[in-house]
């Protein structure tokens, strides 16, 4: 039933938005939505950087522990 959204449906949605919010309010909503999306992406990038940093620290610590343990066993 709802397989594709065509130009008529998009136009209908835009008209409904215009009637609900008014011409003055729509640009403000779009601007605030853009700012929110930018902050969300920045937050995701920070979390990803922290996870990458944790993985690097953990693998370096494991390598160091492995070197220390193997050195003591050989003697």
C-alpha positions as CSV (number, residue, x, y, z in Angstrom):
1,X,0.0,0.0,0.0
2,X,2.7,2.5,1.0
3,X,5.4,1.4,-1.3
4,X,6.8,4.7,-2.5
5,X,6.6,8.3,-1.5
6,X,6.0,10.4,-4.6
7,X,6.0,14.2,-5.2
8,X,2.3,14.5,-4.5
9,X,2.7,12.9,-1.0
10,X,5.7,15.2,-0.2
11,X,3.8,18.2,-1.3
12,X,0.9,17.2,0.9
13,X,3.1,16.8,3.9
14,X,4.7,20.2,3.3
15,X,1.3,21.9,3.1
16,X,0.2,20.2,6.3
17,X,3.4,21.4,8.0
18,X,2.9,24.9,6.7
19,X,-0.7,25.0,8.0
20,X,0.3,23.6,11.4
21,X,3.4,25.7,12.1
22,X,3.2,28.6,9.8
23,X,5.8,30.0,7.4
24,X,7.8,31.8,10.1
25,X,8.2,28.8,12.4
26,X,9.4,26.2,9.8
27,X,12.9,27.7,9.2
28,X,13.4,27.9,13.0
29,X,12.4,24.3,13.4
30,X,14.7,23.2,10.6
31,X,17.6,25.2,12.1
32,X,17.2,23.7,15.5
33,X,16.9,20.2,14.0
34,X,20.2,20.8,12.2
35,X,22.0,22.0,15.3
36,X,20.7,19.0,17.3
37,X,21.8,16.6,14.6
38,X,25.3,18.2,14.6
39,X,25.6,17.9,18.4
40,X,24.4,14.2,18.2
41,X,27.0,13.4,15.6
42,X,29.7,15.1,17.6
43,X,28.7,13.0,20.7
44,X,28.8,9.8,18.7
45,X,32.3,10.7,17.4
46,X,33.5,11.4,20.9
47,X,32.1,8.0,22.2
48,X,33.7,6.2,19.2
49,X,37.1,7.9,19.9
50,X,36.9,6.9,23.6
51,X,36.1,3.3,22.7
52,X,39.0,3.2,20.2
53,X,41.3,4.7,22.8
54,X,40.2,2.1,25.4
55,X,40.7,-0.8,22.9
56,X,44.2,0.5,22.1
57,X,45.1,0.9,25.8
58,X,43.8,-2.6,26.6
59,X,45.7,-4.3,23.8
60,X,48.9,-2.5,24.7
61,X,48.5,-3.5,28.3
62,X,47.9,-7.2,27.3
63,X,51.0,-7.1,25.1
64,X,53.1,-5.7,27.9
65,X,51.7,-8.3,30.4
66,X,52.4,-11.1,27.9
67,X,56.0,-9.9,27.4
68,X,56.6,-9.7,31.1
69,X,55.1,-13.1,31.8
70,X,57.0,-14.9,29.0
71,X,60.3,-13.4,30.0
72,X,60.0,-14.7,33.6
73,X,59.1,-18.2,32.4
74,X,62.2,-18.6,30.2
75,X,64.6,-18.2,33.1
